[in-house]
Amino acid sequence: MFSRRFPSRDEVLAVVTLIMVIGSLTLAIIDEKSRPQFMDLTKFAVGTYVGMLIPRSK
């Protein structure tokens, strides 16, 4: 049988964050009136990604 390797949680989180950041920045470039909201969404996505990388204390 084929041995499938599923992506780890960190890899999935990185891909989702990258898609979210690229999409938000693209929409911010297109729609100038909503630019601050898209930039806030981008800051939130990057902050969440960095926060998930910090190991949990026991």
Secondary structure, 3 states (H helix, E strand, C coil): CCCCCCCCHHHHHHHHHHHHHHHHHHHHHHCCCCHHHHHHHHHHHHHHHHHHHCCCCC
